[in-house]
Amino acid sequence: MQIRDIKELVESTADAAFAIDGSGLIVRWNRAAEAMFETTAARAIAKPCGQLLQGVDESGPVCSPNCLVQQAIRKRRPVRNFDLQVKIRQGRLWCNISVLIVHEAGSSLPYALHIIRPMDVRKRLELLMRDLVLKETGLSPEQVIKMISVTRAPAREADLTNREIEILRLLAQGVTPPSIAARLHISRTTVNNHVRHILPKLEARLYWG
């Protein structure tokens, strides 16, 4: 594959996407990425991707000179999609990242196409469910993280009630379940029950190992 083909791949998706070379420098930055990060391609090209994304996850910083994703890419090992909280002008946004390793003719190191899909509300729900399970089962954090696996569907396609939509919006704003209960004049148990009903409708499933 030629470098121009890699650039065409980046432009072929409506999701925010960019490509990096073997050194981790951005070689292509599409229009959706420009809109998400409010950074033009001219400013993004030739910069380390971590400098723009400033990614973190539940355990702390992810983007660094010792990026594990780039290490896997250099070894030509496939990378599973993963969740990452990236830096945008409005603050931080949870996204799901897919990585496609692309080999360019004449290059000893592969390129990597990154596709970024926002999933902030769904990630907040996942973290909330993790905390609920942790509190109610007495399991260790490691057991809960291992136990919970989530598959996602667009919220707009889920058949949510008006109350569930109301609770979902409050969760997305970072409002805690006790505060939601007080604000809506319902019990904490009722809030938890609504959350449990919301998650299956978003195709979030619990796998108990």
SVG drawing of the C-alpha trace seen along z (x, -y; Angstrom):
<svg xmlns="http://www.w3.org/2000/svg" viewBox="-42 -25 55 43">
<polyline fill="none" stroke="black" stroke-width="0.4" points="0.0,0.0 1.2,-3.5 1.1,-6.5 -1.5,-8.1 -3.7,-5.0 -3.3,-5.4 -4.4,-9.0 -7.4,-8.0 -8.4,-5.5 -8.3,-8.2 -10.6,-10.4 -13.0,-7.5 -14.6,-7.4 -17.1,-9.9 -15.6,-9.2 -12.7,-11.2 -9.6,-9.5 -5.9,-10.0 -2.8,-8.0 0.6,-7.9 3.9,-6.7 6.3,-4.3 7.6,-7.1 4.2,-7.9 3.9,-11.2 0.6,-12.1 0.7,-12.0 -3.0,-12.4 -5.8,-14.1 -9.3,-14.0 -12.1,-16.7 -14.0,-14.9 -10.9,-14.9 -10.5,-18.6 -14.1,-19.2 -13.7,-17.0 -10.4,-18.4 -10.8,-21.9 -7.3,-21.5 -6.7,-21.8 -4.8,-19.2 -2.0,-21.7 -1.5,-22.0 -1.8,-18.3 0.5,-16.9 4.0,-15.9 3.0,-16.1 3.0,-13.1 -0.6,-11.8 -0.3,-11.7 0.4,-15.5 -3.1,-16.1 -5.1,-13.3 -3.6,-13.5 -5.3,-10.2 -6.1,-8.8 -8.1,-5.8 -9.4,-4.6 -5.8,-3.8 -4.2,-7.1 -2.3,-8.5 -2.1,-6.4 -0.5,-8.7 3.2,-8.8 6.6,-8.3 6.3,-4.7 2.8,-4.2 1.9,-0.5 -0.2,-0.8 2.7,-2.0 4.9,0.8 2.3,3.3 2.2,1.6 5.9,1.7 5.8,5.5 2.9,5.8 0.7,7.2 -3.1,6.5 -4.5,4.1 -8.0,4.6 -10.3,1.6 -10.1,-0.3 -11.6,-3.1 -9.7,-6.3 -10.6,-9.7 -9.2,-12.4 -8.7,-16.1 -11.0,-18.4 -11.6,-22.1 -14.7,-21.6 -12.9,-19.3 -12.5,-15.5 -14.5,-13.0 -14.6,-9.2 -14.1,-7.6 -13.6,-4.1 -10.4,-3.8 -10.0,-1.2 -6.5,-0.8 -5.7,0.7 -2.1,1.6 -1.2,0.7 2.0,1.7 3.4,-0.8 5.7,0.3 9.3,-0.6 8.8,-1.3 10.4,0.9 7.8,-0.2 4.0,0.0 1.6,-2.9 -1.4,-2.9 -4.9,-4.2 -6.8,-5.3 -10.6,-5.7 -12.2,-7.6 -15.8,-7.2 -17.3,-9.2 -19.0,-7.2 -19.1,-9.4 -22.6,-8.6 -22.1,-4.9 -18.8,-4.9 -20.2,-6.8 -22.9,-4.1 -20.3,-1.4 -18.3,-3.0 -21.5,-3.5 -22.5,0.1 -19.0,1.2 -19.3,-0.9 -22.8,0.4 -21.6,4.0 -18.5,3.3 -20.6,1.8 -23.4,4.4 -21.4,7.6 -18.4,7.1 -16.1,8.3 -12.7,6.8 -12.2,4.0 -10.1,6.5 -12.9,9.1 -15.5,6.6 -13.4,5.2 -12.8,8.7 -16.4,9.7 -18.0,6.9 -17.9,6.8 -20.0,4.3 -21.2,4.3 -22.7,1.0 -25.5,-0.2 -26.4,-3.8 -28.6,-5.3 -30.9,-6.9 -31.9,-3.5 -32.8,-2.2 -36.4,-2.1 -36.1,-4.2 -38.9,-5.6 -39.1,-9.3 -37.9,-8.6 -35.0,-6.5 -34.0,-9.3 -34.1,-11.8 -31.9,-9.7 -29.5,-9.0 -29.1,-12.7 -28.3,-13.3 -25.8,-10.5 -24.1,-12.0 -23.8,-15.3 -21.9,-13.5 -24.8,-13.7 -24.5,-10.9 -27.3,-8.4 -28.1,-9.9 -28.3,-13.3 -30.5,-12.0 -32.8,-10.4 -33.1,-13.7 -33.7,-15.7 -36.4,-13.5 -37.9,-12.7 -37.5,-9.0 -35.5,-6.4 -31.9,-5.4 -33.2,-1.9 -35.5,-3.2 -32.6,-5.0 -30.5,-1.8 -33.4,0.2 -33.8,-2.3 -30.0,-2.0 -30.3,1.7 -33.2,1.4 -31.3,-1.2 -28.2,0.9 -29.8,3.9 -31.6,1.5 -28.2,0.1 -27.0,3.7 -24.8,3.6 -24.5,7.1 -23.1,8.5 -21.0,11.7 -20.6,13.4 -17.5,15.6"/>
</svg>
